[in-house]
Amino acid sequence: MKKTLKWIGIGLSCLLGVMLLGVLGLYAAGQKRLNRVYEIPFRSVPMPADVESLAEGKRIFQYRGCEACHGEDLEGLVYMDNPALGKVITPNLTAGPGGIGDERTDEDLVRAIQHGIRPDGTGLLFMPSTEFYYLSDADLGKVLAYIRSLPPVDNETRTSELSFTGFVAMNIVTGITFLPAELIPHDAPRPVVPKPGLTAEYGQYLSLSCLVCHGIGLSGGEIPAFPAEWPAAPNLTSGSGSRLPSWGESGFIDFIRDGQKHGRVISDAFMPWTSYRHMTDDELRAVYLYLMSVPPKEFGNY
């Protein structure tokens, strides 16, 4: 009996040792990915200075969700604090104490926004550059001009960081984009941006951020890495369970403007309609046109 228990103990110790080595290996792999240096050429975009362009830059900054992450005064926020993953902290974009406004060149900001790259060439954690990579130079230039126009704000922020388990999770949880720089075709020619108008193509350009919660196929479902108490993202296609076809274009616009329709109310803590309401009616019409052009999918099929 004692001999049997001894061998069981040895077996369990070996198993735990193998598991520990596996976890440490995943942690090391995460560190390697985080420290990878990308060789991305610097690129500049034209930055207008007229009042109309600055106002448009602010509007784009708002409806693209930048304000929701960085704050109304661009002061930086703690966007997520999840012990299982780590902290997502957006930087103070102004030139005030603790801000990066005086530390980053315009070219630095272009690389950060469209490529998810720090000045040292390493990837930014959770920066949604997979969306902003597709921004037109005209839109990006207006956003940069707006950022540069704001007064300094005193706010010292830390950088985003992963917990130990976060480093492990980044190698086994495929539904979370930890390092968007890994998914961007950095060396490819700049994507062709559709001309603004009431077209499905332009609606797709405007709705890239929807993919973060509603999935690549826009059919909704549980949102990876978000708190368990968050509701599932609804189906944005015309498939079963979707409310969009019955709402119609005007109902969709009403919902984005007010966060409610036909008795359905959504908190802006879950659905950033307070960002999207800064879109014009024509832009929202284009988005609806695009969503209705997506092949219908079953809910949660992503």
Salt bridges, closest charged atoms under 4 A:
GLU56 OE2 - ARG59 NH2 2.92
GLU103 OE1 - ARG104 NH1 3.51
ASP106 OD1 - ARG148 NE 2.93
GLU131 OE2 - ARG64 NH1 3.50
ASP137 OD1 - ARG43 NH1 3.01
GLU161 OE2 - ARG158 NH2 3.12
GLU182 OE1 - ARG33 NH2 2.68
GLU249 OE2 - ARG285 NE 3.16
ASP254 OD2 - LYS261 NZ 3.49
ASP281 OD1 - ARG257 NH2 2.56
ASP282 OD1 - ARG285 NH1 2.76
GLU283 OE1 - ARG59 NH1 2.74
